[in-house]
Amino acid sequence: MLFGVLVLFLSCETTSFFAFPKAASAALPFTVFIVTSLLLKSGSAPFHYWVADAYEGAPSPVTVFLAVTVKLCVFLIICRVISGPLILGLAFWRPVLIISASLSIIIGCLGALFQKRIKRLLAYSSINNVGYAIAGLSAGNLSGIQASCTYIIFYCGALLLLFSLILGPYGSKPITYVAELRRLSPNRQSSIISALALFSMAGIPPLSGFWIKFFVLYELIASKLYALAIIGAFASIISSFYYVSLIKVLYFEEGPVVIGDNTPALPAPILFLLVISLSAYPLFPGTITSLSGSFALGFFTEFL
């Protein structure tokens, strides 16, 4: 980030947010440095190496903060930057986003298949899902930003719901290993909500996870990014295996359950979050599409 700002200053003699180098020899490194620094913070490949260790080593509340709040904020900053000063560098940052989205989708999908710890599995899952959000931005148009904003908001909602169940912030013992998910089985409410959240993240219709992936892939096809769309479609099929395997552990694997470690009944705010993150899009598609469209349009028009 600092190197990109230095290139901007040497080229334009300013550090204004709205400045962009006119010479291609300065515009290319400026754009690439700024975009890659933000991709690093978002946890997308090939800058993803810190994600799994950070999720695993951090305390549970910090993990939730990194996975939801930080990811959402950084993504919105990326939208703001590429639709603001870097809009003139579309030819430079679009290939970077395409490559990063492809690698994130593939690495996140394959990496999650072999994880035994729940935090590491969710870390690779987040890499995979950030890839889909970045893929929408690589379309390079307003509708692509709209699809990406809708995707990341609903994904963060489903992820927050899942974290609230497995990490036990309401007094229960956190779940560390995938095999420990069967502790949720005696609590019917928690097991049903966990299954719905996992089905949504896997992209099973008619839950919101299906619709947000559908519209991202639609934007890729409309932008003629066929290779990236094919990668996203096949990775979505593969990722359904580890999501469904979690449901298998939750419902069908037998084993001892430690008394007192089960997740307690969820309060009303979490149930409200369930409705928002899993079913709001199919229930109110027109309203949400309009809101996300207005939100994305603001990035393009407010400062241009």
C-alpha positions in Angstrom: 0.0 0.0 0.0 2.8 2.4 0.9 4.7 1.6 -2.2 1.7 2.3 -4.3 1.2 5.7 -2.6 4.9 6.4 -3.2 4.5 5.7 -6.9 1.5 8.0 -7.0 3.4 10.8 -5.3 6.4 10.4 -7.6 4.2 10.5 -10.6 1.6 13.1 -9.7 3.3 14.9 -6.8 0.2 14.4 -4.7 -1.3 11.8 -2.4 -4.9 12.8 -3.1 -7.4 10.0 -3.0 -8.8 11.0 -6.5 -5.4 11.2 -8.3 -4.4 8.7 -10.9 -1.1 8.6 -12.8 -1.4 9.4 -16.5 1.7 7.5 -17.6 1.2 3.8 -18.0 4.6 3.1 -16.5 3.3 4.6 -13.2 -0.3 3.6 -13.5 0.4 -0.1 -13.7 2.5 -0.5 -10.5 0.3 2.0 -8.6 -2.8 0.0 -9.4 -1.3 -3.4 -8.8 0.3 -2.5 -5.5 -2.9 -0.9 -4.1 -5.2 -3.7 -5.2 -2.9 -6.5 -4.0 -2.5 -4.9 -0.6 -6.3 -4.9 -0.2 -6.6 -8.5 -1.5 -4.1 -9.5 1.2 -6.3 -8.0 3.9 -9.4 -9.7 2.5 -7.7 -13.1 2.7 -7.9 -14.0 -0.9 -5.4 -16.2 -2.8 -2.5 -16.1 -3.4 -2.2 -13.9 -0.3 -4.2 -16.3 1.9 -1.4 -18.0 3.9 -2.1 -16.1 7.1 -5.9 -16.8 7.2 -6.0 -20.4 8.5 -3.3 -19.8 11.2 -4.9 -16.5 12.3 -8.4 -18.1 12.6 -7.0 -21.1 14.5 -4.7 -19.2 16.9 -7.0 -16.3 17.7 -9.6 -16.5 20.5 -13.1 -17.2 19.3 -14.4 -13.6 19.5 -11.4 -12.4 17.6 -11.9 -15.1 15.0 -15.5 -13.9 14.5 -14.3 -10.3 14.2 -11.7 -11.3 11.6 -14.1 -13.5 9.6 -17.1 -11.2 9.5 -16.4 -7.5 10.4 -12.9 -7.1 9.0 -13.7 -9.1 5.8 -16.8 -7.0 5.2 -15.1 -3.7 5.8 -12.1 -4.6 3.6 -14.4 -5.7 0.8 -16.3 -2.4 0.9 -13.0 -0.5 0.8 -12.0 -2.5 -2.3 -15.4 -1.6 -3.9 -14.8 2.1 -3.0 -11.2 2.1 -4.4 -11.9 0.4 -7.7 -15.0 2.5 -8.3 -13.2 5.7 -7.3 -9.5 6.5 -8.1 -8.8 3.2 -9.7 -11.7 3.2 -12.1 -9.3 4.6 -14.7 -7.1 1.6 -14.2 -9.7 -1.0 -15.1 -7.4 -2.6 -17.6 -4.7 -3.1 -14.9 -6.7 -4.3 -11.9 -9.3 -6.5 -13.7 -6.7 -9.2 -14.6 -5.5 -9.1 -11.0 -9.0 -9.7 -9.7 -9.7 -12.5 -12.2 -6.5 -14.4 -11.2 -7.1 -13.8 -7.5 -10.7 -14.9 -7.7 -9.8 -18.1 -9.6 -7.1 -19.1 -7.2 -9.2 -18.2 -4.1 -12.1 -20.4 -5.3 -9.9 -23.3 -6.1 -7.5 -23.2 -3.1 -10.3 -22.5 -0.6 -12.5 -25.3 -2.0 -9.7 -27.9 -2.1 -8.1 -26.8 1.2 -11.4 -27.2 3.2 -11.9 -30.8 2.0 -9.1 -32.1 4.2 -9.5 -30.1 7.4 -10.3 -31.7 10.8 -10.5 -28.5 12.8 -13.6 -26.5 12.4 -11.9 -23.1 12.5 -9.4 -24.1 9.8 -12.3 -25.5 7.7 -14.2 -22.2 8.0 -11.0 -20.3 7.2 -10.6 -22.1 3.9 -14.3 -21.8 3.3 -13.9 -18.0 3.7 -11.1 -18.0 1.2 -13.4 -19.8 -1.2 -16.3 -17.4 -0.7 -14.2 -14.3 -0.9 -13.2 -15.7 -4.3 -16.8 -15.5 -5.5 -17.2 -12.0 -4.2 -14.0 -10.9 -6.0 -15.2 -12.7 -9.1 -18.2 -10.4 -9.2 -16.0 -7.4 -9.0 -13.9 -8.7 -11.9 -16.9 -8.1 -14.2 -15.9 -4.5 -14.0 -19.4 -3.0 -14.1 -22.1 -1.8 -11.8 -24.1 -5.0 -11.8 -21.0 -6.9 -10.9 -20.5 -4.7 -7.8 -24.2 -5.1 -7.0 -23.9 -8.9 -7.1 -20.7 -8.9 -5.1 -22.1 -6.6 -2.4 -25.1 -8.8 -2.1 -22.9 -11.9 -1.9 -20.6 -10.7 0.8 -23.4 -9.3 3.0 -25.4 -12.5 3.0 -22.3 -14.7 3.3 -21.2 -12.7 6.4 -24.7 -13.1 7.9 -24.7 -16.9 7.4 -21.1 -17.1 8.7 -21.9 -15.1 11.8 -24.9 -17.4 12.5 -22.7 -20.5 12.1 -20.0 -19.1 14.3 -22.6 -18.2 17.0 -23.5 -21.9 17.1 -20.2 -23.7 17.0 -18.0 -21.3 19.0 -20.4 -21.2 22.0 -20.4 -17.5 22.9 -23.4 -18.0 25.2 -21.7 -20.1 27.8 -21.3 -23.5 26.1 -17.9 -25.1 25.4 -16.6 -24.1 21.9 -16.4 -26.8 19.2 -12.8 -27.4 18.1 -12.9 -30.4 15.8 -15.4 -31.3 13.1 -16.2 -34.6 14.9 -17.5 -32.5 17.9 -20.4 -31.2 15.9 -22.4 -34.1 17.1 -22.6 -32.3 20.4 -25.3 -30.1 18.8 -27.5 -33.1 17.9 -29.4 -33.3 21.2 -30.4 -29.6 20.8 -33.0 -29.8 18.0 -33.1 -26.0 17.5 -29.3 -25.7 17.1 -28.9 -28.7 14.9 -31.7 -27.5 12.5 -30.3 -24.0 12.3 -26.8 -25.3 11.8 -28.0 -27.5 8.9 -29.8 -24.6 7.3 -26.7 -22.4 7.6 -24.5 -25.1 6.0 -27.0 -25.8 3.2 -27.1 -22.0 2.5 -23.3 -21.7 2.4 -23.2 -24.8 0.1 -25.6 -23.0 -2.3 -28.6 -25.3 -2.0 -31.8 -23.7 -3.3 -34.0 -22.0 -2.3 -31.8 -20.6 0.4 -30.1 -17.3 -0.1 -26.7 -19.0 -0.6 -27.9 -20.4 -3.9 -29.2 -17.0 -5.2 -26.1 -15.0 -4.4 -23.9 -17.5 -6.2 -26.3 -17.7 -9.1 -26.2 -13.9 -9.7 -22.4 -13.8 -9.4 -22.0 -16.6 -12.0 -24.6 -14.8 -14.2 -22.5 -11.6 -14.1 -19.4 -13.6 -15.1 -21.2 -15.1 -18.1 -22.6 -11.8 -19.1 -19.1 -10.3 -19.0 -17.8 -13.3 -21.1 -15.6 -14.5 -18.3 -16.5 -18.1 -19.1 -13.5 -19.8 -17.7 -14.0 -18.1 -14.3 -17.7 -19.0 -14.4 -16.9 -22.7 -15.0 -14.4 -22.7 -12.2 -16.9 -21.2 -9.9 -19.7 -23.6 -10.9 -17.5 -26.7 -10.4 -16.0 -25.4 -7.2 -19.5 -24.9 -5.8 -20.3 -28.5 -6.5 -17.1 -29.7 -4.8 -17.6 -27.4 -1.8 -21.0 -28.9 -1.2 -19.2 -32.2 -0.2 -17.5 -30.7 2.9 -20.6 -28.8 3.9 -22.8 -31.9 3.6 -20.1 -33.9 5.5 -20.6 -31.5 8.4 -24.3 -32.2 8.3 -23.5 -35.9 8.3 -21.4 -35.5 11.4 -24.2 -33.4 13.0 -27.0 -35.9 12.4 -25.7 -39.3 11.6 -22.4 -40.0 13.4 -22.7 -41.6 16.8 -20.5 -40.9 19.8 -20.5 -39.7 23.4 -21.9 -36.3 24.2 -20.6 -34.5 27.2 -23.4 -33.3 29.5 -23.4 -29.5 29.8 -21.5 -28.9 26.6 -24.4 -28.6 24.3 -25.2 -25.3 22.8 -28.2 -23.7 24.7 -31.3 -22.4 23.0 -30.7 -19.4 20.8 -32.1 -16.0 21.7 -34.4 -14.0 19.5 -31.6 -11.9 17.8 -29.9 -15.0 16.5 -33.2 -16.3 15.2 -33.8 -13.0 13.5 -30.3 -13.3 12.0 -31.3 -16.7 10.7 -34.2 -15.2 8.7 -32.0 -12.4 7.3 -29.0 -14.5 6.3 -30.7 -17.7 5.0 -34.1 -16.8 3.6 -34.4 -13.0 3.1 -33.3 -13.0 -0.5 -35.8 -15.5 -1.8 -38.5 -13.8 0.3 -37.8 -10.3 -0.8 -35.6 -10.4 -4.0 -36.9 -7.2 -5.5 -36.3 -5.1 -2.4 -32.8 -6.5 -1.7 -31.7 -6.2 -5.3 -32.9 -2.6 -5.4 -31.1 -1.7 -2.1 -27.8 -3.4 -3.2 -28.1 -1.7 -6.6 -28.5 1.7 -5.1 -25.6 0.9 -2.7 -23.4 -0.1 -5.6 -24.5 2.9 -7.7 -23.3 5.2 -4.9 -19.8 3.9 -5.2 -19.7 4.9 -8.9 -21.5 8.2 -8.8 -20.8 9.9 -5.4 -17.2 11.0 -6.1 -17.0 10.9 -9.9 
